[in-house]
Amino acid sequence: MPERTVTIASSVGLHARPASLFSQAAAKAGVPVTLTTKAGKSVNAASILGILSLGIGHGEEVTLSADGDGADAALDSLVALLSTDLDKE
Amino acid sequence: MADAALSSLLAESSIRLDSHAADRLDAVRQCGQALLEAGAVDESYIDAMLQREQSVSTFVGEGVAIPHGTLAGKEAVKQDALVVLRFPGGVDWDGNDVRVCVGIAAAGGGHIALLSQLAEILLDPAKAEQLRSATQVQQVYDLLTPEDD
């Protein structure tokens, strides 16, 4: 299954605004995407509550995985999103 | 479990179970007003909350939204605090039906831990339903306290 590891770039972590933008993008990815923390906790990347419950901070590594048609492209665009400081206004 | 329980940031007078709002921005404004009255923020924080809401919806699912300020609004935070406003009639939140707003004032990193705790509660459908239908302040307290002892 294709997967990518990425470091959270948003300065305050994957919290409300970045988490919201990320889960919306994951929901539109066309394939189910799973986000797993270094501690091994996995959630559906399209669930903002799931993402928020992980309390992921700036600089933490997470792994995204997805399966099916277009999984690679979907993961690439989500990785690009997490590599951006989404808190920048 | 960390003892910075959500309920410790929540004053009894900051739980309002019978609120009414004309629309989503009105609901956000009321959350900001409640934080102001709790002494947690300066008035400018309300504008920061409205700005955040207009930039990205703070709806998180389960009929709950979590209005809070932008990063720039952090200087207006005097102390971390929560307010809980229940809208029994519902508020149209960009097509979503919101029954509960948890307004958040957070200056530092407490923000993430706080959201994480709240999300854990809402991920339990039974607890989310209890929060939406709470009619007593004590029920809200009990829900937001992760452990009873």
Interface residues (C-beta under 8 A of the other chain):
Chain A: S11 V12 G13 H15 A16 R17 S20 L21 S47 I48 L49 G50 I51 L52 S53 L54 G55 I56 G57 D87 E89
Chain B: R52 S55 V56 S57 T58 V60 G61 E62 I66 H68 T70 L71 A72 G109 H111 I112 A113 L115 S116 L118 A119 E120 L122 L123
